[in-house]
């Protein structure tokens, strides 16, 4: 029998763990990622909970992530022994381990103590993003973006800023109605104003960062969610909601207001100018694949040239790879790249190819398997009624969005990718964990 003191002590640990997990999204962004100590504390506390809680040890995804982590460590020692010293970066694969496991820490932060709404994770992320834009974005960036210049809003670069605004836009689109319905009737007009402002901010960020991969990913993600809605009866639910004349008027007003503002800001001209800056033709692809000295210095040419070279590197060590961040050394050692190219580029601008080069087929299969298990958990949570429809549609939209943008940038190597991966997948998986106690979803409800 556990004593009352032991029970109270462990309950205090659980409560503190939940508190830290819930404030992590806001603190990480507000400090620009400067909360490494908090990450380590959360990981340590999650290990304590893992020892004490049987249901965590039986979680298939936790077990798989632990096996995956051990596999990466084993690969590291094999690479240390077999990869030439001049090509081996020597970096321990902790960033990959964090990238593919920390979402579990945040998800369990919503259930370890008591059942807490997963939406608090997204709320914290929004608060953190607004705080970042206030404290870390120079005022000059806003002025430049107003004049059509490409800006990064204080992030590492525009590509890293673009994914935050893209994810924020998806959240606003899918959960705007939920915010509106959750407000008291007397505050709903205020809520409409806040939603419209938030929507415009996210759209402006997506436009001002000028990341074509984000534009493409958003288009495909929204199309995919629409298709899923049609396949699962969600479209019928939305049409039922729109039968209310007030709801139709509300939607039309929001659309009209957004269109007027975006037209006043000449958004169409900005998009057209960015798309016309660099066109990809057959000659461009052929020249980059043959390592043409001029073409390989362009945005698309650099990617094609590096992906072409990566094919040879992967063929040399297909199963276990060259080691984390070894792509930089491989680029430096490859005589097909010019000195200027080697100064400008140190990673492969593609998370999948980056993972293949770093960890081989074994590592990449493990990573994709984790994403597959997350997708399965989303489907199971929705099927069992624990996940609302809007969360279900959002989850697949984000998975598609995240999959596409990672094809054009190595977010797997950076803390911005770690953060977005952790918060969004943690949010999704939290609904799966809350299945036993979650209220059943009414099929006719939007969310």
C-alpha positions as CSV (number, residue, x, y, z in Angstrom):
1,X,0.0,0.0,0.0
2,X,1.3,3.4,-0.9
3,X,1.4,5.9,1.8
4,X,-0.6,9.2,1.5
5,X,2.6,11.1,1.4
6,X,3.9,9.1,-1.6
7,X,0.6,9.5,-3.5
8,X,0.6,13.3,-2.8
9,X,4.2,13.6,-3.9
10,X,3.7,11.7,-7.2
11,X,0.5,13.7,-7.8
12,X,2.5,16.9,-7.4
13,X,5.0,15.7,-9.9
14,X,2.3,14.9,-12.4
15,X,0.7,18.3,-11.9
16,X,4.0,20.1,-12.3
17,X,4.7,18.1,-15.5
18,X,1.4,19.1,-17.0
19,X,2.0,22.7,-16.1
20,X,5.4,22.7,-17.8
21,X,4.1,20.9,-20.9
22,X,1.3,23.4,-21.3
23,X,3.5,26.5,-20.9
24,X,6.2,25.1,-23.2
25,X,4.6,26.2,-26.5
26,X,4.3,29.8,-25.3
27,X,7.7,30.0,-23.6
28,X,9.6,28.5,-26.5
29,X,8.3,31.0,-29.1
30,X,8.4,34.0,-26.7
31,X,12.1,33.3,-26.0
32,X,13.0,32.4,-29.6
33,X,13.7,28.8,-28.6
34,X,15.8,29.6,-25.6
35,X,14.3,27.0,-23.3
36,X,16.7,24.1,-23.6
37,X,16.6,23.6,-19.8
38,X,12.8,23.3,-19.9
39,X,13.1,20.7,-22.7
40,X,15.5,18.6,-20.6
41,X,13.3,18.9,-17.5
42,X,10.3,17.7,-19.4
43,X,12.1,14.8,-20.8
44,X,13.5,13.8,-17.4
45,X,10.0,14.1,-15.8
46,X,8.5,12.1,-18.6
47,X,11.0,9.3,-18.0
48,X,10.0,9.3,-14.3
49,X,6.3,9.0,-15.3
50,X,7.2,6.3,-17.7
51,X,8.7,4.2,-14.9
52,X,5.7,4.8,-12.7
53,X,2.8,4.5,-15.2
54,X,2.1,1.2,-16.8
55,X,-0.2,2.7,-19.5
56,X,2.7,4.7,-20.8
57,X,4.9,1.6,-21.0
58,X,2.2,-0.1,-23.0
59,X,1.8,2.8,-25.5
60,X,2.8,1.3,-28.8
61,X,4.0,4.7,-30.1
62,X,6.2,5.3,-27.0
63,X,7.7,1.8,-27.4
64,X,8.4,2.3,-31.1
65,X,10.0,5.8,-30.5
66,X,12.2,4.2,-27.8
67,X,13.3,1.5,-30.3
68,X,13.8,4.1,-33.0
69,X,16.0,6.2,-30.6
70,X,18.1,3.1,-29.7
71,X,18.5,2.4,-33.4
72,X,19.7,5.9,-34.1
73,X,22.3,5.6,-31.3
74,X,23.4,2.3,-32.7
75,X,23.7,3.9,-36.1
76,X,25.8,6.7,-34.7
77,X,28.4,4.3,-33.3
78,X,28.5,2.3,-36.6
79,X,29.0,5.5,-38.5
80,X,31.8,6.6,-36.1
81,X,33.6,3.3,-36.9
82,X,33.0,3.2,-40.6
83,X,32.6,6.7,-42.1
84,X,35.9,8.5,-43.0
85,X,36.8,11.1,-40.4
86,X,36.8,14.0,-43.0
87,X,33.2,13.1,-43.9
88,X,31.7,12.2,-40.5
89,X,30.3,15.3,-38.8
90,X,30.4,13.6,-35.4
91,X,27.1,15.1,-34.2
92,X,25.1,12.8,-31.8
93,X,21.6,12.2,-33.3
94,X,19.8,13.9,-30.3
95,X,18.1,16.4,-32.6
96,X,16.4,13.5,-34.5
97,X,15.5,11.8,-31.3
98,X,13.9,15.0,-29.9
99,X,12.2,15.7,-33.3
100,X,10.4,12.3,-33.3
101,X,9.6,11.9,-29.7
102,X,9.0,15.2,-27.9
103,X,5.4,15.4,-29.2
104,X,4.7,12.5,-26.8
105,X,5.8,14.6,-23.9
106,X,3.4,17.4,-24.8
107,X,0.6,15.0,-25.5
108,X,0.9,13.2,-22.1
109,X,1.0,16.7,-20.5
110,X,-2.7,16.8,-21.2
111,X,-3.5,13.5,-19.4
112,X,-0.8,12.8,-16.9
113,X,-2.4,14.7,-14.0
114,X,-6.0,15.2,-15.1
115,X,-7.8,15.5,-18.5
116,X,-6.9,18.9,-19.9
117,X,-8.0,20.3,-23.3
118,X,-5.4,19.8,-26.0
119,X,-6.4,23.2,-27.4
120,X,-4.4,24.8,-24.6
121,X,-1.3,23.7,-26.5
122,X,-2.4,25.6,-29.6
123,X,-3.5,28.6,-27.4
124,X,0.0,28.7,-25.9
125,X,1.5,28.5,-29.4
126,X,-0.6,31.5,-30.5
127,X,0.4,33.5,-27.4
128,X,4.0,32.6,-28.0
129,X,3.9,33.6,-31.7
130,X,2.3,37.0,-30.9
131,X,4.9,37.6,-28.2
132,X,7.6,36.7,-30.7
133,X,6.3,39.1,-33.3
134,X,6.1,41.9,-30.7
135,X,9.5,41.3,-29.0
136,X,11.7,39.8,-31.7
137,X,10.5,41.2,-35.0
138,X,12.2,44.5,-35.9
139,X,9.8,47.3,-36.9
140,X,11.7,47.7,-40.1
141,X,10.6,44.2,-41.1
142,X,6.9,45.3,-41.1
143,X,7.7,48.3,-43.2
144,X,9.7,46.3,-45.7
145,X,6.9,43.7,-46.0
146,X,4.4,46.5,-46.6
147,X,6.5,47.6,-49.6
148,X,6.6,44.2,-51.1
149,X,10.0,43.0,-49.8
150,X,10.6,39.5,-48.6
151,X,11.1,39.4,-44.9
152,X,11.7,36.8,-42.2
153,X,10.0,38.5,-39.2
154,X,13.0,37.7,-37.0
155,X,13.1,34.0,-37.6
156,X,16.1,32.1,-39.0
157,X,15.0,33.0,-42.5
158,X,11.8,33.5,-44.5
159,X,11.4,29.7,-45.0
160,X,11.3,29.1,-41.3
161,X,8.9,32.1,-40.7
162,X,6.6,30.9,-43.5
163,X,5.9,27.5,-41.9
164,X,4.7,29.2,-38.7
165,X,2.3,31.5,-40.5
166,X,1.2,28.7,-42.7
167,X,0.4,26.5,-39.7
168,X,-1.3,29.5,-38.0
169,X,-3.4,30.1,-41.1
170,X,-4.6,26.4,-41.0
171,X,-5.5,26.7,-37.3
172,X,-7.4,29.9,-37.9
173,X,-9.4,28.5,-40.8
174,X,-10.3,25.2,-39.1
175,X,-10.9,26.5,-35.6
176,X,-12.3,30.0,-36.3
177,X,-15.9,28.7,-36.0
178,X,-15.1,26.9,-32.8
179,X,-13.7,30.1,-31.3
180,X,-16.9,31.9,-32.4
181,X,-19.2,29.3,-31.0
182,X,-17.4,29.1,-27.7
183,X,-17.8,32.8,-26.9
184,X,-20.8,34.2,-25.1
185,X,-23.4,35.7,-27.4
186,X,-22.6,39.2,-26.1
187,X,-19.0,38.8,-27.2
188,X,-19.4,37.1,-30.5
189,X,-19.0,40.3,-32.5
190,X,-15.7,40.9,-30.7
191,X,-14.8,37.3,-31.5
192,X,-15.5,37.9,-35.2
193,X,-13.2,40.9,-35.2
194,X,-10.5,39.0,-33.5
195,X,-10.8,36.0,-35.9
196,X,-10.7,38.3,-38.9
197,X,-7.6,40.1,-37.6
198,X,-5.9,36.8,-36.8
199,X,-6.7,35.5,-40.2
200,X,-5.3,38.6,-41.9
201,X,-2.2,38.4,-39.8
202,X,-1.5,34.8,-40.8
203,X,-2.3,35.5,-44.5
204,X,0.0,38.5,-44.4
205,X,2.8,36.4,-42.9
206,X,2.3,33.8,-45.6
207,X,2.4,36.4,-48.3
208,X,5.3,38.5,-46.9
209,X,7.6,35.6,-46.4
210,X,7.1,34.6,-50.0
211,X,7.8,30.9,-49.6
212,X,6.4,29.2,-52.6
213,X,6.6,25.8,-51.0
214,X,4.3,27.1,-48.2
215,X,1.8,28.4,-50.8
216,X,1.8,25.0,-52.6
217,X,1.5,23.1,-49.3
218,X,-1.5,25.2,-48.2
219,X,-3.3,24.7,-51.5
220,X,-2.8,20.9,-51.5
221,X,-3.6,20.7,-47.8
222,X,-6.9,22.5,-48.1
223,X,-7.8,20.5,-51.1
224,X,-7.0,17.3,-49.3
225,X,-9.1,18.3,-46.3
226,X,-12.0,19.1,-48.6
227,X,-11.7,15.7,-50.2
228,X,-11.6,14.0,-46.8
229,X,-14.7,16.1,-45.7
230,X,-16.6,14.8,-48.7
231,X,-15.6,11.2,-48.0
232,X,-16.5,11.3,-44.3
233,X,-19.7,13.3,-44.4
234,X,-18.2,16.5,-43.1
235,X,-19.4,18.5,-46.1
236,X,-23.0,17.6,-45.2
237,X,-22.4,18.8,-41.6
238,X,-21.1,22.1,-42.9
239,X,-24.0,22.5,-45.3
240,X,-26.4,21.9,-42.3
241,X,-24.6,24.6,-40.3
242,X,-24.9,27.0,-43.3
243,X,-28.7,26.6,-43.5
244,X,-28.8,29.2,-40.8
245,X,-29.1,32.5,-42.5
246,X,-27.1,34.3,-39.8
247,X,-24.2,31.8,-40.3
248,X,-24.2,32.5,-44.1
249,X,-24.2,36.2,-43.5
250,X,-21.3,35.8,-41.0
251,X,-19.2,33.8,-43.5
252,X,-19.9,36.2,-46.4
253,X,-19.0,39.2,-44.3
254,X,-15.7,37.7,-43.2
255,X,-14.9,36.7,-46.8
256,X,-15.8,40.1,-48.2
257,X,-13.8,41.9,-45.6
258,X,-10.7,39.8,-46.2
259,X,-11.0,40.2,-50.0
260,X,-11.3,44.0,-49.7
261,X,-8.3,44.3,-47.4
262,X,-6.1,41.9,-49.4
263,X,-7.0,43.7,-52.7
264,X,-6.1,47.0,-51.1
265,X,-2.7,45.5,-50.2
266,X,-2.2,44.4,-53.8
267,X,-1.7,40.8,-52.8
268,X,-2.3,39.5,-56.3
269,X,0.5,41.6,-57.7
270,X,2.9,40.5,-54.9
271,X,2.1,36.8,-55.5
272,X,2.6,37.1,-59.3
273,X,5.9,39.0,-58.8
274,X,7.3,36.2,-56.6
275,X,6.2,33.4,-58.9
276,X,7.8,35.1,-61.9
277,X,11.1,35.6,-60.2
278,X,12.4,32.1,-61.1
279,X,10.8,29.7,-63.6
280,X,11.8,26.0,-63.7
281,X,12.3,24.7,-67.2
282,X,13.7,21.5,-68.6
283,X,17.0,23.2,-69.4
284,X,17.2,24.4,-65.7
285,X,16.7,20.8,-64.4
286,X,19.2,19.4,-66.9
287,X,21.8,22.0,-66.2
288,X,21.5,21.7,-62.5
289,X,21.7,17.9,-62.6
290,X,24.9,18.3,-64.6
291,X,26.2,20.8,-62.0
292,X,26.3,23.9,-64.2
293,X,28.2,26.5,-62.2
294,X,25.7,29.2,-62.8
295,X,22.4,27.3,-62.5
296,X,23.4,25.5,-59.3
297,X,23.5,28.9,-57.5
298,X,19.8,29.6,-58.1
299,X,17.2,28.5,-55.6
300,X,15.8,25.6,-57.6
301,X,19.1,24.8,-59.3
302,X,20.8,24.4,-55.9
303,X,18.2,21.9,-54.8
304,X,18.3,19.9,-57.9
305,X,22.1,19.8,-57.9
306,X,22.3,18.7,-54.3
307,X,19.6,16.1,-54.7
308,X,21.4,14.7,-57.7
309,X,24.6,14.5,-55.7
310,X,22.8,12.9,-52.7
311,X,21.7,10.0,-55.0
312,X,25.4,9.0,-55.2
313,X,26.0,9.5,-51.5
314,X,23.0,7.4,-50.6
315,X,24.1,4.7,-53.0
316,X,27.4,4.4,-51.2
317,X,25.8,3.9,-47.7
318,X,22.1,3.1,-48.3
319,X,21.2,1.3,-45.1
320,X,22.7,3.3,-42.2
321,X,23.8,6.6,-43.8
322,X,26.7,9.0,-43.2
323,X,25.7,10.5,-39.9
324,X,23.7,13.6,-38.8
325,X,24.8,16.8,-40.4
326,X,27.4,14.9,-42.5
327,X,25.8,16.4,-45.6
328,X,27.8,19.6,-45.0
329,X,31.0,17.6,-45.2
330,X,29.9,15.7,-48.2
331,X,29.1,18.9,-50.1
332,X,32.5,20.3,-49.1
333,X,34.3,17.2,-50.4
334,X,32.4,17.0,-53.6
335,X,34.4,18.5,-56.5
336,X,31.2,19.0,-58.6
337,X,30.2,22.0,-56.5
338,X,31.9,25.4,-56.8
339,X,33.6,27.1,-53.8
340,X,30.9,29.7,-53.8
341,X,28.2,27.0,-53.7
342,X,30.0,25.4,-50.7
343,X,30.0,28.7,-48.9
344,X,26.3,29.2,-49.4
345,X,24.9,25.8,-48.8
346,X,25.4,23.3,-46.0
347,X,22.3,21.2,-46.0
348,X,20.1,19.5,-48.7
349,X,16.9,21.6,-48.4
350,X,14.8,18.4,-48.2
351,X,14.1,16.6,-44.9
352,X,13.6,13.2,-46.6
353,X,16.8,13.3,-48.5
354,X,18.6,14.8,-45.5
355,X,17.3,11.8,-43.4
356,X,18.3,9.3,-46.0
357,X,21.9,10.7,-46.2
358,X,22.2,11.0,-42.4
359,X,20.5,7.8,-41.2
360,X,19.9,5.7,-44.3
361,X,16.9,3.7,-45.3
362,X,16.6,2.2,-41.8
363,X,16.4,5.7,-40.2
364,X,14.0,7.1,-42.8
365,X,11.6,4.1,-42.6
366,X,11.6,4.6,-38.8
367,X,10.7,8.2,-39.1
368,X,7.9,7.6,-41.6
369,X,6.6,4.8,-39.5
370,X,6.2,7.2,-36.6
371,X,4.2,9.6,-38.8
372,X,2.1,6.7,-40.0
373,X,1.3,5.7,-36.4
374,X,0.3,9.3,-35.6
375,X,-2.0,9.2,-38.6
376,X,-3.5,6.0,-37.4
377,X,-4.1,7.4,-33.9
378,X,-5.9,10.4,-35.5
379,X,-8.2,8.0,-37.4
380,X,-8.8,5.9,-34.3
381,X,-9.6,8.9,-32.1
382,X,-12.0,10.2,-34.7
383,X,-13.7,6.8,-35.2
384,X,-14.2,6.4,-31.5
385,X,-15.7,9.8,-31.1
386,X,-12.9,11.4,-29.1
387,X,-11.7,13.7,-31.8
388,X,-14.1,16.5,-33.1
389,X,-14.6,16.8,-36.9
390,X,-12.7,20.1,-37.2
391,X,-9.7,18.6,-35.4
392,X,-9.8,15.5,-37.6
393,X,-9.9,17.7,-40.8
394,X,-7.2,20.0,-39.4
395,X,-5.0,17.0,-38.5
396,X,-4.9,15.7,-42.0
397,X,-4.5,19.1,-43.5
398,X,-1.5,19.8,-41.3
399,X,0.1,16.3,-42.1
400,X,-0.2,17.1,-45.8
401,X,1.1,20.6,-45.3
402,X,4.0,19.5,-43.2
403,X,4.9,16.7,-45.6
404,X,5.1,19.0,-48.6
405,X,7.1,21.9,-47.0
406,X,9.7,19.4,-45.7
407,X,10.2,18.3,-49.3
408,X,11.8,21.8,-50.0
409,X,13.6,22.5,-46.8
410,X,15.4,20.5,-44.1
411,X,13.3,21.5,-41.2
412,X,14.3,18.3,-39.5
413,X,17.7,19.9,-38.8
414,X,16.4,23.0,-37.0
415,X,14.7,23.9,-33.8
416,X,11.8,25.6,-35.7
417,X,11.0,22.2,-37.2
418,X,11.3,20.5,-33.9
419,X,8.9,23.0,-32.3
420,X,6.2,22.8,-34.9
421,X,6.4,19.0,-35.1
422,X,6.2,18.7,-31.3
423,X,3.3,21.1,-30.8
424,X,1.1,20.0,-33.7
425,X,1.6,16.2,-33.4
426,X,1.3,16.5,-29.6
427,X,-2.0,18.3,-30.1
428,X,-3.3,15.5,-32.4
429,X,-2.0,12.6,-30.3
430,X,-3.5,14.1,-27.1
431,X,-7.0,13.3,-28.4
432,X,-6.0,9.7,-28.9
433,X,-4.7,9.5,-25.3
434,X,-8.0,11.0,-24.0
435,X,-10.2,8.4,-25.7
436,X,-11.2,6.5,-22.5
437,X,-12.6,9.7,-20.9
438,X,-13.4,11.9,-23.8
439,X,-17.1,12.9,-24.4
440,X,-18.5,11.2,-27.4
441,X,-18.6,13.4,-30.5
442,X,-22.1,14.0,-31.9
443,X,-21.9,13.2,-35.6
444,X,-23.9,16.3,-36.6
445,X,-21.7,18.7,-34.7
446,X,-19.0,20.7,-36.4
447,X,-16.8,20.8,-33.4
